[in-house]
Amino acid sequence: MLGMRSNSQFVVGTAKALGLLAALFAVLGCAAERVEPLVESEEPAGGVMADYPWYTSTAELVRASTLVIEGRVTGSWDDEVDLRIDPGGDDPEADPCVGVPNCEGEEGLEPVRIVEVEVSRIWSGAEVHRVLVYTPRGTAGDGPDLTIGADYLLFLAGDASVAHPLNPDQGAYRVEGDSYLPTSEANTVAVEIDELTG
């Protein structure tokens, strides 16, 4: 019978094909195992996410701050600020729209909470009586929640008119008597008074 294969030839041919197919699946399976799983961001939709420096001592916090104060929160309100310093310029630091298609018409508005603090003690920085502290909202790294009527030790960047915590976890400590308690569980730096005074 010309053109017909014997059963043994069919079995051998099928076994070879199945072997090649199994090898192909094994290779593809191995390749698939090397692909990193997708991890969803904790960032809310439409928010900004940023990396912040992390400090390991009170001395590092003081050195990084332009203002270290104690004070009582006397008020707070939500607002939006325009992050674009130079809209239409060519510096991405001054205008986040640089190089981003269809961004030119957008405003660089981001939600913030502005907290007014009546200063009772200045550990480092300029002589100020009142500070406006800006903290981001709607991001994975929202700033510390500062309660009206409570006293805080604040490590700030900026000046009295526009200051912000050094980072969301380490920029604020609640004042309880003679103790300074971190406002974030992630903050493990205990405030050392001798490092505050230099």
Buried (B, 14 or more C-beta within 10 A) or exposed (E): EEEEEEEEEEEEEEEEEEEEEEEEEEEEEEEEEEEEEEEEEEBEEEBBEEEEEEBEEBBBBBEBBBBBBBBBBEEBEEEEBEBBEEBEEEEEEBBBBBEEEEEEEEEBEBBBBBBBBBBEEBBBBEEBEEBBBBBBBBBBBBBBEBEEEBBBBBBBBBBBEBBBBBBBBBBBBBBEEEEBBBBBEEBEBEBEEEBBEE
